[in-house]
Amino acid sequence: MKEFEKVIGYQFKNKTLLKEALTHSSYANEHRDKGIKCNERLEFLGDAVLSIVVAEYIFANCPDLPEGELTKLRSALVCEKALFKFGKQINLGDYLLLSRGEKNGGGYNRPSIVSDAFEAVIAAIYLDGGIEPAKRHILSFVIPEIKSQSKKPVKDYKTTLQEIVQQNPGEVLEYHMVSESGPDHDKHFVFEVHLNSNVIGKGGGRSKKEAEQNAAREALELMGY
């Protein structure tokens, strides 16, 4: 546990909380006669603390995102896949107390077990030191993840453009073919994308789909996205 405290950069006043956070139900059941607590109750609390910290952060730091996008971003940051990734960054599975069967079955690397333990550790920090150290712990994972997500290139330009336009009810987005040239084996298409009959982007490609995507990409670039 001392090694794990160094890894997460937090020293517990109440070591029992940390041990409970790292104890899987299989281990508690295997040692039922010793009255050992598992981390399920802490997981419940950690889930709530995680959600409010992430919601508060993205609300304050993503002022241009509408409610629907904030919800999607929060969900992506608190889902099992994300928490498993965070847990692997600190080798959380290596510190878990698992039953012999669970350990032999690779439980230390199972997404559900690691992500639940990650939430339990959050709760343990919260109960031991309050919201500020819990927030620091959470954001040390969440902020880099948000930054890495924002650096990913947009591939589906049409969908992205559609989602932006839909934020303003009543806006109409349409694609119009401007030209088609070349033989059947080497066609070239040019499309314009119109917003309320105004041309906001133009693009070409070897297929209609590619031309529409390039038109949407130009529109996004001109809009500053």
TORKOL-4160 file (C-alpha; in steps of 0.2 Angstrom, whole numbers, padded with zeros to 4 digits, m for minus):
225
<pt num="1" X="0000" Y="0000" Z="0000"/>
<pt num="2" X="0015" Y="0012" Z="0003"/>
<pt num="3" X="0020" Y="0009" Z="m0015"/>
<pt num="4" X="0003" Y="0013" Z="m0021"/>
<pt num="5" X="0002" Y="0029" Z="m0011"/>
<pt num="6" X="0018" Y="0035" Z="m0019"/>
<pt num="7" X="0011" Y="0030" Z="m0036"/>
<pt num="8" X="m0005" Y="0041" Z="m0034"/>
<pt num="9" X="0004" Y="0054" Z="m0024"/>
<pt num="10" X="m0007" Y="0054" Z="m0009"/>
<pt num="11" X="m0004" Y="0047" Z="0008"/>
<pt num="12" X="m0018" Y="0041" Z="0018"/>
<pt num="13" X="m0021" Y="0045" Z="0036"/>
<pt num="14" X="m0033" Y="0030" Z="0038"/>
<pt num="15" X="m0025" Y="0015" Z="0029"/>
<pt num="16" X="m0040" Y="0005" Z="0032"/>
<pt num="17" X="m0049" Y="0015" Z="0018"/>
<pt num="18" X="m0036" Y="0011" Z="0006"/>
<pt num="19" X="m0035" Y="m0007" Z="0010"/>
<pt num="20" X="m0054" Y="m0008" Z="0008"/>
<pt num="21" X="m0053" Y="0001" Z="m0009"/>
<pt num="22" X="m0041" Y="m0012" Z="m0016"/>
<pt num="23" X="m0051" Y="m0027" Z="m0009"/>
<pt num="24" X="m0061" Y="m0036" Z="m0022"/>
<pt num="25" X="m0077" Y="m0045" Z="m0017"/>
<pt num="26" X="m0069" Y="m0062" Z="m0021"/>
<pt num="27" X="m0055" Y="m0059" Z="m0009"/>
<pt num="28" X="m0068" Y="m0053" Z="0005"/>
<pt num="29" X="m0078" Y="m0069" Z="0002"/>
<pt num="30" X="m0063" Y="m0080" Z="0002"/>
<pt num="31" X="m0058" Y="m0073" Z="0019"/>
<pt num="32" X="m0076" Y="m0071" Z="0026"/>
<pt num="33" X="m0071" Y="m0077" Z="0043"/>
<pt num="34" X="m0060" Y="m0062" Z="0045"/>
<pt num="35" X="m0073" Y="m0049" Z="0042"/>
<pt num="36" X="m0064" Y="m0041" Z="0028"/>
<pt num="37" X="m0074" Y="m0027" Z="0018"/>
<pt num="38" X="m0074" Y="m0027" Z="m0001"/>
<pt num="39" X="m0074" Y="m0011" Z="m0011"/>
<pt num="40" X="m0091" Y="m0011" Z="m0018"/>
<pt num="41" X="m0098" Y="0002" Z="m0006"/>
<pt num="42" X="m0083" Y="0014" Z="m0009"/>
<pt num="43" X="m0086" Y="0011" Z="m0028"/>
<pt num="44" X="m0104" Y="0018" Z="m0026"/>
<pt num="45" X="m0098" Y="0034" Z="m0018"/>
<pt num="46" X="m0083" Y="0035" Z="m0029"/>
<pt num="47" X="m0094" Y="0035" Z="m0045"/>
<pt num="48" X="m0104" Y="0050" Z="m0038"/>
<pt num="49" X="m0088" Y="0060" Z="m0033"/>
<pt num="50" X="m0080" Y="0056" Z="m0050"/>
<pt num="51" X="m0096" Y="0062" Z="m0059"/>
<pt num="52" X="m0098" Y="0079" Z="m0050"/>
<pt num="53" X="m0079" Y="0083" Z="m0052"/>
<pt num="54" X="m0079" Y="0079" Z="m0071"/>
<pt num="55" X="m0095" Y="0088" Z="m0074"/>
<pt num="56" X="m0089" Y="0104" Z="m0064"/>
<pt num="57" X="m0072" Y="0104" Z="m0074"/>
<pt num="58" X="m0080" Y="0102" Z="m0091"/>
<pt num="59" X="m0094" Y="0115" Z="m0087"/>
<pt num="60" X="m0080" Y="0128" Z="m0082"/>
<pt num="61" X="m0068" Y="0124" Z="m0096"/>
<pt num="62" X="m0078" Y="0120" Z="m0111"/>
<pt num="63" X="m0090" Y="0135" Z="m0111"/>
<pt num="64" X="m0094" Y="0133" Z="m0130"/>
<pt num="65" X="m0101" Y="0115" Z="m0128"/>
<pt num="66" X="m0120" Y="0114" Z="m0127"/>
<pt num="67" X="m0128" Y="0103" Z="m0114"/>
<pt num="68" X="m0129" Y="0088" Z="m0126"/>
<pt num="69" X="m0111" Y="0088" Z="m0130"/>
<pt num="70" X="m0106" Y="0091" Z="m0111"/>
<pt num="71" X="m0116" Y="0075" Z="m0107"/>
<pt num="72" X="m0107" Y="0065" Z="m0121"/>
<pt num="73" X="m0090" Y="0071" Z="m0115"/>
<pt num="74" X="m0094" Y="0067" Z="m0097"/>
<pt num="75" X="m0100" Y="0050" Z="m0101"/>
<pt num="76" X="m0084" Y="0046" Z="m0112"/>
<pt num="77" X="m0073" Y="0051" Z="m0097"/>
<pt num="78" X="m0082" Y="0041" Z="m0083"/>
<pt num="79" X="m0087" Y="0025" Z="m0093"/>
<pt num="80" X="m0079" Y="0008" Z="m0089"/>
<pt num="81" X="m0067" Y="0010" Z="m0104"/>
<pt num="82" X="m0060" Y="0026" Z="m0098"/>
<pt num="83" X="m0058" Y="0021" Z="m0080"/>
<pt num="84" X="m0049" Y="0005" Z="m0085"/>
<pt num="85" X="m0037" Y="0015" Z="m0096"/>
<pt num="86" X="m0034" Y="0027" Z="m0081"/>
<pt num="87" X="m0032" Y="0012" Z="m0069"/>
<pt num="88" X="m0019" Y="0004" Z="m0081"/>
<pt num="89" X="m0009" Y="0020" Z="m0081"/>
<pt num="90" X="m0005" Y="0017" Z="m0062"/>
<pt num="91" X="m0005" Y="m0002" Z="m0064"/>
<pt num="92" X="m0020" Y="m0003" Z="m0052"/>
<pt num="93" X="m0023" Y="m0021" Z="m0055"/>
<pt num="94" X="m0006" Y="m0026" Z="m0048"/>
<pt num="95" X="m0011" Y="m0019" Z="m0031"/>
<pt num="96" X="m0028" Y="m0027" Z="m0029"/>
<pt num="97" X="m0033" Y="m0040" Z="m0017"/>
<pt num="98" X="m0041" Y="m0054" Z="m0027"/>
<pt num="99" X="m0046" Y="m0072" Z="m0023"/>
<pt num="100" X="m0035" Y="m0086" Z="m0029"/>
<pt num="101" X="m0047" Y="m0090" Z="m0043"/>
<pt num="102" X="m0050" Y="m0072" Z="m0048"/>
<pt num="103" X="m0031" Y="m0069" Z="m0049"/>
<pt num="104" X="m0027" Y="m0085" Z="m0059"/>
<pt num="105" X="m0041" Y="m0080" Z="m0071"/>
<pt num="106" X="m0033" Y="m0063" Z="m0074"/>
<pt num="107" X="m0045" Y="m0053" Z="m0064"/>
<pt num="108" X="m0031" Y="m0040" Z="m0061"/>
<pt num="109" X="m0033" Y="m0035" Z="m0079"/>
<pt num="110" X="m0052" Y="m0036" Z="m0081"/>
<pt num="111" X="m0059" Y="m0020" Z="m0086"/>
<pt num="112" X="m0074" Y="m0021" Z="m0074"/>
<pt num="113" X="m0064" Y="m0025" Z="m0059"/>
<pt num="114" X="m0050" Y="m0012" Z="m0062"/>
<pt num="115" X="m0063" Y="0002" Z="m0066"/>
<pt num="116" X="m0073" Y="m0002" Z="m0051"/>
<pt num="117" X="m0057" Y="m0001" Z="m0040"/>
<pt num="118" X="m0052" Y="0015" Z="m0048"/>
<pt num="119" X="m0069" Y="0023" Z="m0042"/>
<pt num="120" X="m0066" Y="0015" Z="m0025"/>
<pt num="121" X="m0049" Y="0023" Z="m0023"/>
<pt num="122" X="m0057" Y="0040" Z="m0027"/>
<pt num="123" X="m0070" Y="0037" Z="m0013"/>
<pt num="124" X="m0056" Y="0032" Z="m0001"/>
<pt num="125" X="m0046" Y="0048" Z="m0005"/>
<pt num="126" X="m0062" Y="0058" Z="m0003"/>
<pt num="127" X="m0067" Y="0051" Z="0014"/>
<pt num="128" X="m0049" Y="0052" Z="0020"/>
<pt num="129" X="m0044" Y="0070" Z="0014"/>
<pt num="130" X="m0060" Y="0078" Z="0007"/>
<pt num="131" X="m0065" Y="0084" Z="m0010"/>
<pt num="132" X="m0049" Y="0094" Z="m0015"/>
<pt num="133" X="m0037" Y="0079" Z="m0015"/>
<pt num="134" X="m0050" Y="0068" Z="m0023"/>
<pt num="135" X="m0052" Y="0082" Z="m0037"/>
<pt num="136" X="m0033" Y="0083" Z="m0039"/>
<pt num="137" X="m0032" Y="0064" Z="m0041"/>
<pt num="138" X="m0047" Y="0063" Z="m0054"/>
<pt num="139" X="m0041" Y="0078" Z="m0064"/>
<pt num="140" X="m0023" Y="0071" Z="m0066"/>
<pt num="141" X="m0031" Y="0058" Z="m0077"/>
<pt num="142" X="m0046" Y="0068" Z="m0085"/>
<pt num="143" X="m0037" Y="0083" Z="m0091"/>
<pt num="144" X="m0023" Y="0074" Z="m0101"/>
<pt num="145" X="m0037" Y="0063" Z="m0108"/>
<pt num="146" X="m0047" Y="0078" Z="m0114"/>
<pt num="147" X="m0032" Y="0086" Z="m0122"/>
<pt num="148" X="m0028" Y="0070" Z="m0131"/>
<pt num="149" X="m0046" Y="0068" Z="m0137"/>
<pt num="150" X="m0046" Y="0086" Z="m0144"/>
<pt num="151" X="m0030" Y="0082" Z="m0154"/>
<pt num="152" X="m0038" Y="0068" Z="m0163"/>
<pt num="153" X="m0042" Y="0073" Z="m0181"/>
<pt num="154" X="m0060" Y="0074" Z="m0187"/>
<pt num="155" X="m0063" Y="0060" Z="m0200"/>
<pt num="156" X="m0082" Y="0061" Z="m0202"/>
<pt num="157" X="m0083" Y="0079" Z="m0207"/>
<pt num="158" X="m0102" Y="0078" Z="m0213"/>
<pt num="159" X="m0107" Y="0071" Z="m0196"/>
<pt num="160" X="m0097" Y="0085" Z="m0186"/>
<pt num="161" X="m0104" Y="0099" Z="m0197"/>
<pt num="162" X="m0122" Y="0092" Z="m0195"/>
<pt num="163" X="m0120" Y="0091" Z="m0176"/>
<pt num="164" X="m0114" Y="0109" Z="m0176"/>
<pt num="165" X="m0128" Y="0115" Z="m0187"/>
<pt num="166" X="m0141" Y="0106" Z="m0177"/>
<pt num="167" X="m0137" Y="0117" Z="m0162"/>
<pt num="168" X="m0147" Y="0130" Z="m0170"/>
<pt num="169" X="m0165" Y="0124" Z="m0174"/>
<pt num="170" X="m0172" Y="0128" Z="m0191"/>
<pt num="171" X="m0155" Y="0128" Z="m0200"/>
<pt num="172" X="m0155" Y="0118" Z="m0216"/>
<pt num="173" X="m0140" Y="0109" Z="m0222"/>
<pt num="174" X="m0139" Y="0102" Z="m0240"/>
<pt num="175" X="m0126" Y="0095" Z="m0252"/>
<pt num="176" X="m0127" Y="0099" Z="m0271"/>
<pt num="177" X="m0117" Y="0091" Z="m0285"/>
<pt num="178" X="m0109" Y="0105" Z="m0295"/>
<pt num="179" X="m0100" Y="0094" Z="m0308"/>
<pt num="180" X="m0096" Y="0076" Z="m0313"/>
<pt num="181" X="m0082" Y="0073" Z="m0325"/>
<pt num="182" X="m0070" Y="0059" Z="m0331"/>
<pt num="183" X="m0073" Y="0041" Z="m0338"/>
<pt num="184" X="m0082" Y="0028" Z="m0327"/>
<pt num="185" X="m0066" Y="0021" Z="m0320"/>
<pt num="186" X="m0059" Y="0038" Z="m0315"/>
<pt num="187" X="m0074" Y="0049" Z="m0310"/>
<pt num="188" X="m0072" Y="0066" Z="m0302"/>
<pt num="189" X="m0086" Y="0074" Z="m0293"/>
<pt num="190" X="m0087" Y="0092" Z="m0285"/>
<pt num="191" X="m0100" Y="0096" Z="m0272"/>
<pt num="192" X="m0106" Y="0111" Z="m0263"/>
<pt num="193" X="m0113" Y="0111" Z="m0245"/>
<pt num="194" X="m0127" Y="0124" Z="m0243"/>
<pt num="195" X="m0133" Y="0131" Z="m0226"/>
<pt num="196" X="m0150" Y="0140" Z="m0229"/>
<pt num="197" X="m0146" Y="0141" Z="m0248"/>
<pt num="198" X="m0129" Y="0149" Z="m0244"/>
<pt num="199" X="m0113" Y="0140" Z="m0250"/>
<pt num="200" X="m0102" Y="0137" Z="m0235"/>
<pt num="201" X="m0090" Y="0124" Z="m0242"/>
<pt num="202" X="m0085" Y="0116" Z="m0258"/>
<pt num="203" X="m0075" Y="0100" Z="m0261"/>
<pt num="204" X="m0070" Y="0087" Z="m0274"/>
<pt num="205" X="m0067" Y="0068" Z="m0274"/>
<pt num="206" X="m0067" Y="0052" Z="m0284"/>
<pt num="207" X="m0084" Y="0047" Z="m0277"/>
<pt num="208" X="m0099" Y="0058" Z="m0272"/>
<pt num="209" X="m0096" Y="0053" Z="m0253"/>
<pt num="210" X="m0078" Y="0059" Z="m0254"/>
<pt num="211" X="m0083" Y="0075" Z="m0262"/>
<pt num="212" X="m0097" Y="0078" Z="m0249"/>
<pt num="213" X="m0084" Y="0075" Z="m0235"/>
<pt num="214" X="m0072" Y="0087" Z="m0242"/>
<pt num="215" X="m0085" Y="0100" Z="m0244"/>
<pt num="216" X="m0090" Y="0098" Z="m0226"/>
<pt num="217" X="m0071" Y="0099" Z="m0221"/>
<pt num="218" X="m0069" Y="0116" Z="m0230"/>
<pt num="219" X="m0085" Y="0122" Z="m0222"/>
<pt num="220" X="m0078" Y="0117" Z="m0204"/>
<pt num="221" X="m0061" Y="0125" Z="m0208"/>
<pt num="222" X="m0070" Y="0141" Z="m0214"/>
<pt num="223" X="m0081" Y="0141" Z="m0198"/>
<pt num="224" X="m0065" Y="0139" Z="m0187"/>
<pt num="225" X="m0066" Y="0121" Z="m0182"/>
